[in-house]
């Protein structure tokens, strides 16, 4: 299954938050998973986990807090 990568930002309570969204291709509704970073920030490993989830049919949101 193909994955679509989007880089988004939105307003949080203390300023702008950048986030990575990985989702399966297609327009069908998908279950969502929120992946939160550890103290060291968004890591390549966390993005690989998000990619794996998107491959399995989930929308994965990884905010950079």
Kinemage of the C-alpha trace (Angstrom):
@kinemage 1
@onewidth
@group {chain A} dominant
@subgroup {mainchain}
@vectorlist {calphas} color= white
{ca unk a 1} P 0.000 0.000 0.000
{ca unk a 2} L 1.368 3.428 -0.899
{ca unk a 3} L 1.786 6.084 1.766
{ca unk a 4} L 1.316 9.829 1.537
{ca unk a 5} L 3.552 12.164 3.553
{ca unk a 6} L 2.348 15.634 4.561
{ca unk a 7} L 4.202 18.228 6.601
{ca unk a 8} L 1.696 20.426 8.426
{ca unk a 9} L 1.668 23.021 11.177
{ca unk a 10} L -1.082 24.213 13.470
{ca unk a 11} L -1.530 26.614 16.328
{ca unk a 12} L -0.916 25.159 19.773
{ca unk a 13} L -1.467 26.795 23.142
{ca unk a 14} L 2.106 28.192 23.170
{ca unk a 15} L 2.776 28.764 19.457
{ca unk a 16} L 2.991 26.923 16.146
{ca unk a 17} L 3.491 23.157 16.135
{ca unk a 18} L 5.035 21.375 13.154
{ca unk a 19} L 3.889 17.826 12.505
{ca unk a 20} L 4.404 14.981 10.074
{ca unk a 21} L 1.365 13.086 8.822
{ca unk a 22} L 1.688 9.732 7.097
{ca unk a 23} L -1.447 8.189 5.683
{ca unk a 24} L -2.402 5.405 3.336
{ca unk a 25} L -3.297 6.495 -0.174
{ca unk a 26} L -6.975 6.562 -1.062
{ca unk a 27} L -9.990 8.440 0.202
{ca unk a 28} L -11.487 5.853 2.549
{ca unk a 29} L -11.635 6.731 6.253
{ca unk a 30} L -8.663 5.381 8.178
{ca unk a 31} L -8.155 4.811 11.920
{ca unk a 32} L -5.659 7.282 13.386
{ca unk a 33} L -2.676 6.929 15.713
{ca unk a 34} L -0.952 9.793 17.522
{ca unk a 35} L 2.768 9.146 18.057
{ca unk a 36} L 4.406 11.307 20.712
{ca unk a 37} L 8.114 11.992 20.824
{ca unk a 38} L 10.450 11.191 23.643
{ca unk a 39} L 12.521 13.904 25.309
{ca unk a 40} L 15.013 13.983 22.427
{ca unk a 41} L 12.448 15.008 19.812
{ca unk a 42} L 11.119 13.365 16.678
{ca unk a 43} L 13.638 10.702 15.704
{ca unk a 44} L 14.118 8.745 12.482
{ca unk a 45} L 12.951 5.655 14.370
{ca unk a 46} L 9.648 7.339 15.290
{ca unk a 47} L 9.102 8.317 11.653
{ca unk a 48} L 9.806 4.713 10.568
{ca unk a 49} L 7.170 3.507 13.052
{ca unk a 50} L 4.713 6.038 11.583
{ca unk a 51} L 5.557 4.816 8.076
{ca unk a 52} L 4.955 1.214 9.119
{ca unk a 53} L 1.581 2.146 10.603
{ca unk a 54} L 0.621 3.965 7.402
{ca unk a 55} L 1.588 0.839 5.451
{ca unk a 56} L -0.838 -1.098 7.633
{ca unk a 57} L -3.718 1.281 6.877
{ca unk a 58} L -3.489 3.834 9.718
{ca unk a 59} L -3.159 7.590 9.572
{ca unk a 60} L -0.161 8.475 11.759
{ca unk a 61} L 0.372 11.951 13.215
{ca unk a 62} L 3.803 12.806 14.647
{ca unk a 63} L 3.873 16.326 16.171
{ca unk a 64} L 7.194 17.956 16.992
{ca unk a 65} L 6.542 19.120 20.530
